[in-house]
Structures are given as structure tokens and as C-alpha cells.
Amino acid sequence: MKLMPCPLNGPRNIQEFVCGGEVHVMPDPRTVSDEAWASHVFLQDNPAGVVREWWCHVATSYWFIAERNTVTDEILRTYPAAEVFAKRVEFAER
């Protein structure tokens, strides 16, 4: 059984998780072109080697970041998203 170290729940069976894709900087939603936004949402680099990815522990809906080697499929590190993203992005004014 392969385990994933969840930052919130500790080591859990890898089958309890879902990958949400690469972590990359989001363009400003108020000024970005439709083409650049579509590229951000739908296109991924898919490099061989170490990448940062969004992962979700499905049972608790907890999203976090994992560094994973795509060649060996080894999970190198997991950590809360707050380590990378310090502030919340608002998409529409209230």
C-alpha cells in the first residue's frame, strides 16, 4: 500500500487523494486576456522531474501542495498551500 503524507491528516492511503494539476502563478483575473486565462486553466507543462502539484484529501476536502518526482512517482514533500499563497484572490468585487 502506497502512503501519501497529508499535512492535515498524516500518512494516508494514496487512494484517498486526487491530483488537481500543477501549481503555477495565476494571472490577474481582472486584466488577463481570454486566451491567457484559457492557457492558465487548461494547459500544463508536464515536465519530467520534480513538480509542485495541487492534491486533495477527498475524505476531508483538504487541498495542499505536494512536490513529486514525475519520473519515479516519489512524493518528496507535502505542505499547506499557505506556505506558497499568502493572500486570497478575489474574483469579483462585493
C-alpha positions in Angstrom: 0.0 0.0 0.0 1.4 3.4 -1.0 1.0 6.2 1.5 0.8 10.0 1.0 1.8 12.2 3.9 -1.1 14.6 4.2 -0.2 17.8 6.1 -3.6 17.8 7.9 -4.3 14.1 8.4 -0.9 12.4 8.5 0.0 9.4 6.3 -3.0 8.1 4.4 -3.6 5.5 1.6 -2.8 7.2 -1.8 -6.2 6.1 -3.0 -7.8 8.8 -0.7 -6.3 11.6 -2.8 -6.9 13.2 -6.1 -4.3 15.3 -8.0 -5.5 18.8 -9.1 -2.7 19.6 -11.5 0.4 21.7 -11.5 0.8 24.7 -9.1 1.6 27.8 -11.1 1.1 31.5 -10.6 -2.4 32.7 -11.6 -2.6 35.7 -13.9 -4.6 38.7 -12.6 -8.3 37.8 -13.5 -9.2 41.4 -13.9 -6.7 42.2 -16.6 -5.8 38.9 -18.3 -6.9 38.1 -21.9 -9.3 35.3 -22.6 -6.5 33.4 -24.4 -4.1 33.7 -21.5 -6.8 32.7 -19.0 -7.7 29.6 -21.1 -4.0 28.7 -21.2 -3.7 29.0 -17.4 -6.7 26.8 -16.8 -6.3 24.1 -19.4 -2.6 23.8 -20.4 0.1 22.2 -18.3 3.8 21.9 -18.9 4.0 18.2 -17.8 7.8 18.2 -17.2 9.9 15.1 -16.3 11.3 15.6 -12.8 10.2 17.4 -9.7 7.0 19.4 -9.9 4.7 21.1 -7.4 1.1 19.9 -7.7 -2.2 20.5 -6.0 -3.6 17.5 -4.2 -6.8 17.0 -2.3 -7.5 14.5 0.5 -11.0 13.6 -0.6 -12.4 12.4 2.7 -11.8 15.8 4.3 -11.7 18.1 1.2 -8.3 19.4 2.3 -6.2 20.9 -0.5 -2.5 21.1 -0.2 0.7 21.1 -2.3 2.9 18.2 -2.9 6.3 18.1 -4.6 6.5 14.9 -6.7 9.1 13.4 -9.0 7.2 12.6 -12.2 9.9 10.2 -13.3 9.9 8.0 -10.2 6.4 9.0 -8.9 8.0 9.6 -5.5 6.3 12.1 -3.2 9.2 14.3 -1.9 7.3 16.8 0.3 3.8 17.9 1.2 2.8 21.2 2.8 -0.2 23.6 3.3 -0.9 25.9 0.4 -0.4 28.9 2.8 3.4 28.3 2.5 3.1 29.5 -1.1 0.0 31.6 -1.3 -0.1 34.3 1.4 -3.3 36.1 0.3 -6.6 35.2 -1.1 -7.5 36.4 -4.7 -10.9 38.0 -5.1 -12.5 37.4 -8.5 -15.4 40.0 -8.2 -15.9 43.0 -6.0 -18.6 42.6 -3.5 
